[in-house]
Amino acid sequence: MADQNHELRKAGLKVTLPRVKILQILENASGQHHLSAEEVYKTLIDAGEDVGLATVYRVLTQFESAGLVIRHNFDGGHAVFEMTQEDHHDHMVCLESGEIIEFLDDIIERRQQEIAEEHGYELVDHALVLYVRPSGSDVTRQINVSTSKK
């Protein structure tokens, strides 16, 4: 808990129990780095914590403003949050399961830089999100069948 207290103070936030608990949940989101406010709230309730959903939203917004978390609005405008990381990564979002996969590809990163330079710009930041379906899924097969009939 001392680590969370330090992080909150470093971000200019007062240390409160809801902030500490929410920060712990985000830091310990093993295997699932991207959590919605509702998922954070459910985790708190399951742990017997008395924190309202409005508080969760408010704290996550404060964390975002302080640079502790990044908010992503993937497909459908559903916001998810992940801890801010020093290392850049991109995302793939499965349209069937909603799974979010993080990846880094040096060739893609280099090509984005080159494209910006070719157009006379300096790349400052970017966010790449690939929306995917599993290979061979029913939806993919239906799309392939309907496009081949045209």
C-alpha positions in Angstrom: 0.0 0.0 0.0 3.0 2.3 0.5 3.7 2.2 -3.2 0.2 3.3 -4.1 0.4 6.1 -1.5 3.6 7.3 -3.1 2.2 7.1 -6.6 -0.9 9.1 -5.6 1.2 11.8 -3.9 3.6 12.0 -6.8 0.6 12.5 -9.1 -0.6 15.4 -6.9 -3.6 13.4 -5.5 -4.6 13.2 -1.9 -4.4 9.6 -0.5 -7.8 8.3 0.1 -9.0 4.7 0.6 -11.0 4.5 -2.6 -8.1 5.9 -4.6 -5.7 3.4 -3.1 -8.1 0.4 -3.6 -8.8 1.4 -7.3 -5.1 1.9 -8.0 -4.4 -1.6 -6.5 -7.0 -3.2 -8.7 -5.6 -1.5 -11.8 -2.0 -2.5 -10.9 -3.0 -6.1 -10.1 -5.2 -6.7 -13.2 -3.2 -9.8 -14.1 -3.7 -10.8 -17.7 -6.4 -8.2 -18.2 -4.7 -4.8 -18.3 -7.8 -3.0 -19.7 -10.6 -2.6 -17.2 -13.9 -0.7 -17.5 -15.2 1.4 -14.6 -17.9 -1.2 -14.1 -15.3 -4.0 -13.9 -13.3 -2.0 -11.3 -16.6 -1.4 -9.4 -17.5 -5.1 -9.5 -14.1 -6.1 -8.2 -14.5 -3.6 -5.3 -17.9 -5.0 -4.4 -16.7 -8.6 -4.6 -13.9 -7.6 -2.2 -16.5 -6.2 0.2 -15.5 -2.6 -0.3 -18.1 0.1 0.1 -17.4 2.4 -2.9 -20.0 3.7 -5.3 -19.9 3.5 -9.1 -19.9 7.3 -9.3 -16.8 7.4 -7.1 -15.1 4.8 -9.4 -15.8 7.0 -12.4 -14.6 10.2 -10.6 -11.4 8.5 -9.4 -10.6 7.0 -12.8 -11.1 10.5 -14.4 -8.8 12.0 -11.7 -6.2 9.3 -12.5 -6.4 10.0 -16.2 -5.9 13.8 -15.6 -2.9 13.0 -13.3 -1.4 10.7 -16.0 -1.7 7.5 -13.9 -4.0 5.8 -16.4 -4.9 6.0 -20.1 -8.5 5.9 -21.2 -9.2 4.0 -24.4 -12.5 4.2 -26.2 -12.4 1.2 -28.4 -15.3 -0.2 -30.5 -18.7 1.1 -29.5 -17.4 3.9 -27.3 -17.0 1.6 -24.3 -14.2 3.1 -22.2 -11.5 1.0 -20.7 -8.5 2.0 -18.6 -5.0 0.8 -18.3 -2.1 1.9 -16.2 0.2 4.4 -18.0 3.3 2.5 -19.2 6.7 3.8 -20.3 6.9 1.4 -23.2 4.7 2.1 -26.2 2.4 -0.6 -27.5 -0.6 -0.8 -29.9 -3.8 -2.7 -29.6 -5.9 -5.3 -31.4 -9.6 -5.6 -30.4 -11.4 -8.8 -31.1 -14.9 -7.9 -32.4 -16.3 -11.2 -31.3 -15.0 -11.6 -27.8 -14.0 -8.0 -26.9 -10.5 -9.3 -26.0 -7.9 -6.6 -26.1 -4.4 -7.7 -27.3 -1.4 -5.5 -26.8 1.4 -5.8 -29.4 4.5 -4.0 -30.6 5.8 -4.3 -34.1 9.1 -2.5 -35.0 8.3 -2.5 -38.7 4.9 -0.8 -38.2 6.5 1.8 -35.8 9.3 2.6 -38.3 6.9 2.8 -41.2 4.6 5.3 -39.3 7.7 7.5 -38.7 8.7 7.3 -42.3 5.2 8.2 -43.5 5.1 11.3 -41.3 8.5 12.4 -42.5 7.5 11.8 -46.2 4.7 14.2 -45.7 6.9 16.8 -44.0 5.9 16.1 -40.4 7.5 14.9 -37.2 5.6 12.1 -35.5 4.8 13.2 -32.0 2.5 10.4 -30.8 0.0 7.9 -32.2 -2.5 5.3 -31.3 -3.0 2.2 -33.5 -6.0 0.0 -33.0 -6.7 -3.0 -35.2 -10.2 -4.4 -35.1 -10.0 -8.2 -35.7 -12.0 -11.4 -35.9 -10.6 -14.9 -35.4 -9.5 -16.5 -38.6 -12.3 -18.8 -39.9 -15.0 -17.4 -37.7 -18.6 -17.6 -38.9 -18.8 -13.9 -39.5 -15.6 -13.9 -41.5 -16.9 -16.8 -43.6 -20.2 -15.0 -44.3 -18.4 -11.9 -45.4 -16.1 -13.8 -47.7 -19.1 -15.7 -49.2 -21.1 -12.5 -49.8 -18.2 -10.6 -51.4 -17.3 -13.5 -53.7 -20.9 -13.5 -55.1 -20.7 -9.9 -56.3 
